[in-house]
């Protein structure tokens, strides 16, 4: 399978089977569409000689295995060895963000924090079920994790201690709204956290419209200096400043660039997942969103060329290397190799399924008591998502998020088309960036 697309005045051919990306002229792109893909494209403006020459180039690339290469159906890499836990250390929050899928931290249940005893049991569960895996991951999540900071510290110490005993290495991550960041927390995070995700939606007026405090006021002024201080002291360790865009800021490129202008060079901006009417991303918004990704791509390249580049998560794509194919078709591992643990110790496939009784897997004290649910996630992969068969992006996105698919379509193997459209555009932008960077020789 190949994908022919244009970006402004550039034309590209992406070969799905080989992962090869080729730039071509308009004539070649039109000939391929008409003669190879059978599309209704007018090539009467070309001479027979031009068409013949274009087809000869295509044939040469075929012979080299760089075009129309047969796709290999690699079996998904999934085992019963658990590799990661999302620890819901606190089901409470000091913010009241309108779009919060977690019901403002409560997950449609009571507001509570995880005890150290439960956290210890989660560590023990992970080690006991990790098999031969040496590197294990724990993500402290909420609500707002820093509302239960003391238990985070104790849990990290316990996990490291138990890891040494069992020959395991733990990598820790925390996601925070940054309100409770202080010198002690910053020092601890920089010493212990492999990655830290800090929530900031962009321009003050955009952020304050959605991310409000308990008293209903905006929170931008409360957190911006804390995030700046944290990043300044972070050094070369991983972090992301993560924003969410909604139907209210479809000009989100301005928010990404605003975040970059604050001195943050590792940025993510995600489309909202919500059913709130005035915030929800709908199919009618897709054209504007696609245009906005182009706006961001253009400015991203300008800054990169000027030596002012930054890392934007959705523009990262590795066509030549990256994860092997068998991992790409496996998706994220939720519900099989990765679980979420809520404050009472109950296990769910991931944080977006937390608290949903139909996805209850068991408990860290008792283990998995519903193996049939785990088996369902184990068997789900790119190849069970039939709509993905003819999509050029399938080996990059792995069929989309199981939770989003389920919550929008009632079936985790039924891709949510609005998300698909945004993903495809981001990937095209990322491919254009790869080509332009290569031309720049940087």
C-alpha positions as CSV (number, residue, x, y, z in Angstrom):
1,X,0.0,0.0,0.0
2,X,1.2,3.5,-0.7
3,X,-0.2,6.9,0.3
4,X,0.3,9.9,-2.0
5,X,-0.3,13.3,-0.5
6,X,0.7,16.9,-0.9
7,X,1.8,19.5,1.6
8,X,1.7,23.0,0.1
9,X,3.8,22.7,-3.0
10,X,5.5,19.5,-2.0
11,X,4.3,16.0,-3.1
12,X,5.1,12.9,-1.2
13,X,4.7,9.1,-1.6
14,X,4.7,7.0,1.6
15,X,5.2,3.3,1.2
16,X,3.4,1.5,4.1
17,X,5.2,-1.8,3.6
18,X,8.8,-0.5,3.7
19,X,8.2,2.7,5.7
20,X,9.9,4.7,2.9
21,X,9.0,8.3,2.2
22,X,9.7,9.8,-1.2
23,X,9.3,13.3,-2.5
24,X,8.2,13.7,-6.1
25,X,6.9,16.3,-8.5
26,X,3.2,16.9,-9.2
27,X,3.3,15.0,-12.5
28,X,4.7,11.9,-10.9
29,X,2.1,12.1,-8.1
30,X,-0.7,12.4,-10.6
31,X,0.5,9.5,-12.7
32,X,0.8,7.3,-9.6
33,X,-2.7,8.2,-8.5
34,X,-4.2,7.6,-12.0
35,X,-2.1,4.6,-13.2
36,X,-1.2,2.8,-10.0
37,X,-4.0,3.6,-7.6
38,X,-6.8,3.8,-10.2
39,X,-8.0,7.2,-9.0
40,X,-9.9,9.6,-11.2
41,X,-7.0,12.0,-11.7
42,X,-6.6,14.0,-14.9
43,X,-3.2,13.3,-16.5
44,X,-4.0,14.5,-20.0
45,X,-1.8,17.5,-19.5
46,X,1.2,15.2,-19.6
47,X,2.8,13.7,-22.7
48,X,3.1,10.0,-23.2
49,X,6.8,10.3,-22.7
50,X,6.3,12.0,-19.3
51,X,3.9,9.3,-18.2
52,X,6.3,6.6,-19.3
53,X,9.2,8.2,-17.4
54,X,7.2,8.5,-14.2
55,X,6.1,4.9,-14.4
56,X,9.7,3.8,-15.0
57,X,10.7,5.6,-11.8
58,X,8.0,3.8,-10.0
59,X,9.2,0.5,-11.4
60,X,12.7,1.2,-10.2
61,X,11.6,1.9,-6.7
62,X,9.5,-1.3,-6.7
63,X,12.5,-3.3,-7.7
64,X,14.4,-1.8,-4.8
65,X,11.7,-2.7,-2.3
66,X,10.9,0.9,-1.6
67,X,7.5,1.1,-3.2
68,X,4.5,-1.2,-3.1
69,X,6.4,-3.5,-0.8
70,X,4.3,-6.3,0.6
71,X,3.3,-5.7,4.1
72,X,4.4,-8.2,6.7
73,X,1.7,-9.4,9.2
74,X,3.8,-9.6,12.3
75,X,2.2,-11.3,15.3
76,X,1.6,-8.8,18.1
77,X,4.1,-8.9,21.0
78,X,1.9,-9.5,24.0
79,X,2.6,-11.6,27.0
80,X,1.2,-12.1,30.5
81,X,4.2,-10.3,32.0
82,X,3.0,-7.0,33.5
83,X,5.3,-4.1,32.6
84,X,3.6,-1.0,34.0
85,X,1.0,0.3,36.5
86,X,-0.9,3.6,36.5
87,X,-1.2,4.4,40.2
88,X,-4.3,6.5,41.0
89,X,-2.6,7.8,44.1
90,X,-5.4,10.3,44.7
91,X,-9.0,10.5,43.5
92,X,-9.4,14.1,44.4
93,X,-8.2,17.3,42.9
94,X,-7.6,21.0,43.8
95,X,-8.8,22.0,40.3
96,X,-12.2,21.8,38.7
97,X,-11.4,21.5,35.0
98,X,-14.5,21.4,32.9
99,X,-13.3,18.8,30.4
100,X,-11.9,16.4,33.0
101,X,-12.7,12.8,32.0
102,X,-12.0,11.8,35.6
103,X,-15.0,13.7,37.0
104,X,-12.8,16.4,38.5
105,X,-10.6,13.7,40.1
106,X,-13.4,11.6,41.7
107,X,-13.9,9.1,38.9
108,X,-17.7,9.1,39.5
109,X,-17.1,7.8,43.0
110,X,-16.0,9.2,46.4
111,X,-13.0,11.4,46.8
112,X,-10.2,9.5,48.4
113,X,-6.5,8.9,48.5
114,X,-4.6,5.7,48.2
115,X,-3.1,4.4,51.5
116,X,0.6,3.4,51.7
117,X,-0.5,-0.2,52.4
118,X,-2.4,-0.3,49.1
119,X,0.5,1.3,47.2
120,X,2.9,-1.3,48.6
121,X,0.5,-4.0,47.5
122,X,0.5,-2.5,44.0
123,X,4.3,-2.6,43.9
124,X,4.3,-6.2,45.1
125,X,1.7,-7.1,42.4
126,X,3.7,-5.5,39.7
127,X,6.9,-7.3,40.7
128,X,5.1,-10.7,41.2
129,X,3.5,-10.5,37.8
130,X,6.4,-9.0,35.8
131,X,8.0,-12.3,34.9
132,X,11.4,-11.9,33.3
133,X,10.9,-8.1,32.7
134,X,13.7,-6.2,34.3
135,X,12.5,-2.6,33.8
136,X,9.1,-1.8,35.3
137,X,7.2,1.5,35.1
138,X,4.9,3.3,37.6
139,X,2.9,6.4,36.7
140,X,1.5,8.4,39.6
141,X,-1.8,9.7,38.5
142,X,-5.0,11.4,39.8
143,X,-6.9,13.5,40.4
144,X,-4.0,15.5,41.5
145,X,-1.1,13.2,42.7
146,X,0.6,15.8,44.8
147,X,-2.4,15.9,47.2
148,X,-1.0,12.6,48.4
149,X,2.7,13.5,48.1
150,X,3.8,11.7,51.2
151,X,2.6,8.3,49.9
152,X,4.3,9.0,46.6
153,X,7.6,9.4,48.4
154,X,7.1,6.3,50.5
155,X,6.0,4.3,47.5
156,X,9.0,5.3,45.4
157,X,11.4,4.3,48.3
158,X,9.6,1.0,48.7
159,X,9.6,0.2,45.0
160,X,13.3,0.9,44.7
161,X,14.0,-1.3,47.8
162,X,11.9,-4.2,46.5
163,X,13.3,-3.7,43.0
164,X,16.9,-4.2,44.2
165,X,15.8,-7.4,46.0
166,X,14.2,-8.8,42.9
167,X,16.6,-7.6,40.2
168,X,14.1,-5.0,38.9
169,X,14.6,-1.4,37.9
170,X,11.7,1.0,38.4
171,X,11.0,4.1,36.2
172,X,8.6,6.6,37.7
173,X,6.4,9.2,36.1
174,X,4.0,11.8,37.6
175,X,1.3,13.9,36.0
176,X,0.5,17.1,37.9
177,X,-1.4,20.4,37.5
178,X,1.7,22.0,39.2
179,X,-0.3,23.9,41.9
180,X,1.5,22.1,44.7
181,X,5.0,22.2,43.2
182,X,7.5,23.6,45.7
183,X,11.2,23.4,46.2
184,X,11.0,20.0,48.1
185,X,8.7,18.5,45.4
186,X,10.9,19.8,42.6
187,X,14.0,18.3,44.2
188,X,12.3,15.0,44.7
189,X,10.9,14.8,41.2
190,X,14.3,15.7,39.6
191,X,15.9,13.0,41.7
192,X,13.4,10.2,41.2
193,X,11.1,10.8,38.3
194,X,12.0,9.6,34.8
195,X,9.4,11.9,33.4
196,X,7.1,14.6,34.6
197,X,4.0,15.8,32.8
198,X,2.8,19.3,33.7
199,X,-0.6,20.5,32.6
200,X,-0.9,23.9,30.9
201,X,-3.4,24.7,28.2
202,X,-1.6,27.6,26.6
203,X,-2.5,31.3,26.5
204,X,-3.8,32.6,29.9
205,X,-7.3,33.3,28.6
206,X,-7.6,29.8,27.1
207,X,-6.2,28.0,30.2
208,X,-8.4,30.0,32.6
209,X,-11.5,29.4,30.6
210,X,-11.4,25.7,31.4
211,X,-8.8,25.0,34.1
212,X,-10.4,26.6,37.2
213,X,-9.7,26.3,40.9
214,X,-12.3,25.0,43.4
215,X,-13.5,28.6,43.9
216,X,-14.2,29.0,40.1
217,X,-11.2,31.2,39.3
218,X,-8.6,30.8,36.6
219,X,-5.4,29.0,37.6
220,X,-2.8,30.2,35.0
221,X,-1.2,32.8,37.3
222,X,-1.0,30.3,40.1
223,X,1.1,27.7,38.2
224,X,3.1,29.4,35.4
225,X,6.1,30.5,37.6
226,X,6.1,27.1,39.3
227,X,6.3,25.3,36.0
228,X,9.1,27.6,34.8
229,X,11.1,27.0,37.9
230,X,10.7,23.3,37.6
231,X,11.8,23.2,34.0
232,X,14.7,25.5,34.7
233,X,15.9,23.0,37.3
234,X,15.0,19.9,35.4
235,X,18.3,19.8,33.4
236,X,18.3,17.2,30.7
237,X,15.7,14.9,32.3
238,X,12.4,14.2,30.5
239,X,9.4,16.3,31.0
240,X,6.3,17.4,28.9
241,X,4.2,20.5,29.3
242,X,0.9,19.0,28.2
243,X,-2.1,21.0,27.0
244,X,-5.6,20.1,25.9
245,X,-7.4,21.9,23.1
246,X,-11.2,22.0,22.8
247,X,-13.8,23.4,20.4
248,X,-13.3,26.7,22.1
249,X,-9.6,27.0,20.9
250,X,-9.4,25.5,17.5
251,X,-6.6,27.9,16.9
252,X,-4.5,25.8,19.3
253,X,-1.3,26.3,17.3
254,X,-1.1,29.7,19.0
255,X,-1.3,27.9,22.4
256,X,1.5,25.5,21.5
257,X,3.7,28.4,20.3
258,X,2.8,30.4,23.4
259,X,4.0,27.5,25.6
260,X,7.2,27.3,23.6
261,X,7.7,31.1,24.1
262,X,7.6,30.5,27.9
263,X,10.9,28.6,27.5
264,X,9.4,25.1,27.4
265,X,10.9,22.9,24.7
266,X,9.0,19.6,25.2
267,X,5.3,20.1,24.5
268,X,2.2,18.0,23.9
269,X,-1.2,19.4,22.9
270,X,-4.0,16.8,22.8
271,X,-7.5,17.0,21.5
272,X,-10.1,16.9,24.3
273,X,-12.0,13.7,25.1
274,X,-15.4,14.8,26.4
275,X,-19.1,14.7,25.7
276,X,-19.6,18.3,26.9
277,X,-21.4,19.9,24.0
278,X,-19.5,23.2,23.8
279,X,-16.1,21.7,24.3
280,X,-16.3,18.4,22.3
281,X,-14.3,18.0,19.1
282,X,-16.7,17.0,16.3
283,X,-16.4,15.9,12.7
284,X,-17.4,19.5,11.6
285,X,-14.3,20.8,13.3
286,X,-11.8,18.6,11.5
287,X,-11.1,20.9,8.5
288,X,-10.2,23.7,10.8
289,X,-8.0,21.4,13.0
290,X,-6.2,20.1,9.9
291,X,-5.4,23.6,8.8
292,X,-4.2,24.4,12.3
293,X,-1.8,21.5,12.3
294,X,-0.4,22.9,9.1
295,X,-0.1,26.4,10.7
296,X,1.8,24.8,13.6
297,X,4.0,22.7,11.2
298,X,5.0,25.7,9.2
299,X,6.0,27.7,12.3
300,X,7.7,24.7,13.8
301,X,9.9,24.4,10.8
302,X,10.7,28.2,10.8
303,X,11.8,28.0,14.3
304,X,13.8,24.8,13.7
305,X,15.6,26.5,10.8
306,X,16.4,29.5,13.0
307,X,17.8,27.3,15.8
308,X,14.8,27.8,18.0
309,X,13.2,24.4,17.6
310,X,11.2,22.5,20.2
311,X,9.9,19.0,20.6
312,X,6.2,18.7,19.8
313,X,5.0,15.2,20.7
314,X,2.7,14.7,17.7
315,X,5.3,15.6,15.2
316,X,7.6,12.8,16.3
317,X,7.5,9.9,13.8
318,X,10.3,7.5,13.0
319,X,9.8,5.8,9.7
320,X,13.2,4.2,9.4
321,X,13.6,2.8,12.9
322,X,11.3,3.1,15.8
323,X,9.6,0.1,17.4
324,X,9.6,-3.1,15.5
325,X,6.5,-4.0,13.5
326,X,5.3,-6.6,16.0
327,X,5.2,-3.9,18.7
328,X,3.5,-1.4,16.5
329,X,0.5,-3.7,15.8
330,X,0.2,-4.5,19.6
331,X,-0.9,-1.0,20.5
332,X,-0.3,0.2,24.1
333,X,-0.7,-3.0,26.1
334,X,-3.6,-1.7,28.2
335,X,-5.6,-4.4,29.9
336,X,-2.9,-7.0,29.4
337,X,0.6,-5.7,30.2
338,X,-0.5,-2.4,31.7
339,X,-3.1,-1.7,34.3
340,X,-4.5,1.1,36.3
341,X,-4.9,0.8,40.1
342,X,-7.5,3.0,41.9
343,X,-7.2,4.0,45.6
344,X,-8.8,0.9,47.0
345,X,-6.5,-1.4,45.0
346,X,-9.0,-2.4,42.2
347,X,-7.5,-3.0,38.8
348,X,-8.7,-1.7,35.5
349,X,-7.3,-1.8,31.9
350,X,-6.2,1.8,32.0
351,X,-7.0,5.2,33.6
352,X,-9.7,5.9,31.1
353,X,-11.6,2.7,32.2
354,X,-11.1,3.3,35.9
355,X,-14.3,2.7,37.9
356,X,-16.2,1.1,35.1
357,X,-17.7,-2.1,36.5
358,X,-17.7,-3.9,33.1
359,X,-13.9,-3.5,33.0
360,X,-13.1,-4.5,36.6
361,X,-10.2,-7.0,36.4
362,X,-9.4,-7.7,40.1
363,X,-7.5,-6.2,42.9
364,X,-3.8,-5.9,43.8
365,X,-4.4,-7.9,47.0
366,X,-6.1,-10.8,45.2
367,X,-4.7,-10.5,41.7
368,X,-6.7,-10.9,38.4
369,X,-10.1,-12.4,39.0
370,X,-11.6,-11.7,35.6
371,X,-9.0,-13.2,33.2
372,X,-11.5,-13.1,30.3
373,X,-11.4,-9.3,30.3
374,X,-7.6,-9.4,30.2
375,X,-7.8,-12.0,27.4
376,X,-10.0,-9.7,25.4
377,X,-7.5,-6.9,25.5
378,X,-4.7,-9.4,24.8
379,X,-6.4,-10.5,21.6
380,X,-7.2,-6.9,20.5
381,X,-4.6,-5.5,18.1
382,X,-4.3,-3.6,14.8
383,X,-5.4,-6.7,12.9
384,X,-8.7,-6.9,14.8
385,X,-9.5,-3.3,13.8
386,X,-10.9,-4.0,10.3
387,X,-11.4,-0.3,9.4
388,X,-7.6,0.1,9.7
389,X,-6.8,-2.4,7.0
390,X,-6.6,0.1,4.2
391,X,-5.2,3.1,6.2
392,X,-1.7,4.3,5.5
393,X,-1.3,5.3,9.2
394,X,-2.0,2.0,10.7
395,X,1.5,0.9,11.6
396,X,2.1,4.3,13.2
397,X,-1.0,4.8,15.3
398,X,-1.7,1.1,15.9
399,X,-5.4,1.5,15.5
400,X,-6.1,4.2,18.0
401,X,-6.9,4.3,21.7
402,X,-9.0,1.4,22.9
403,X,-10.7,3.5,25.5
404,X,-11.6,6.3,23.0
405,X,-12.9,3.7,20.5
406,X,-15.1,2.1,23.2
407,X,-16.4,5.3,24.7
408,X,-17.4,6.7,21.3
409,X,-18.4,3.6,19.4
410,X,-19.1,1.0,22.1
411,X,-16.3,-1.2,20.6
412,X,-12.6,-0.9,21.3
413,X,-11.9,-2.4,17.9
414,X,-14.0,0.2,16.1
415,X,-11.8,3.3,15.5
416,X,-13.3,6.7,16.2
417,X,-13.2,8.4,12.8
418,X,-12.7,12.0,14.1
419,X,-9.6,11.0,16.0
420,X,-8.4,9.1,12.9
421,X,-8.7,12.2,10.7
422,X,-6.7,14.2,13.2
423,X,-4.1,11.5,13.5
424,X,-3.7,11.2,9.7
425,X,-3.1,14.9,9.4
426,X,-0.5,15.0,12.2
427,X,1.4,12.1,10.5
428,X,1.4,13.9,7.2
429,X,2.8,17.0,8.9
430,X,5.4,14.9,10.7
431,X,6.5,13.3,7.4
432,X,6.8,16.7,5.8
433,X,9.0,17.8,8.8
434,X,11.2,14.8,8.4
435,X,11.7,15.6,4.7
436,X,12.4,19.3,5.3
437,X,14.8,18.6,8.2
438,X,16.8,16.3,5.9
439,X,17.0,19.0,3.2
440,X,18.3,21.4,5.9
441,X,20.9,18.8,6.9
442,X,20.1,19.3,10.6
